[in-house]
Amino acid sequence: MRKRKPKQRIIQPDPRFQDKVVTQFVNNLMKGGKKTTSFKIFYDAMDIIKEKSGENPHDIFKQALLNITPAVEVRSKRVGGATFQIPTEIRPKRRSSIGMKWLIKYSRARNGKGMAEKLASEVLAASKGEGAAVKKKEDTHKMAESNRAYAHFRV
């Protein structure tokens, strides 16, 4: 067990939308410390979304994240030689980071030309409640629901 909680880093809001969530998302999107490239990919994706939908891309992005973020997850716990999948609530900070990571993961897995294009199409799909990332959330919730009987073993 840790003796003290790690110090929370202060995240600066992004230049275009003045939103800390966007900066956090860009940090997750970043590979090899190339933050400028990540911001370019993200903003290009936002421009593509604006072009395709004609609505505010920031609102669509927020809606997509809302549709992806899970409320419960299953954790493994050994009880008397058997391993049980125990459904657990997820704390808010972890919820949003899981949602972001899924969005990025399934954007990368998509087929399309360029990361901005892939990200834009996954965000649009997620905002409508479809796409691979939303399916992942639903599967996670189904798994938690089917293992509800073991909730009394809570970690």
Protein Blocks (a to p, Z undefined) as FASTA:
>chain_A
ZZbdcddddddddfklopaklmmmmmmmpgghiaklmmmmmmmmmmmmmmmnopafklmm
mmmmmmmmcfbdcddddeehiacdddddddfklmmmmmmmmmmmmmmmpgcehjklmmmm
mmmmmmnopajklmmmmmmmmmmmmmmmmmmmoZZ
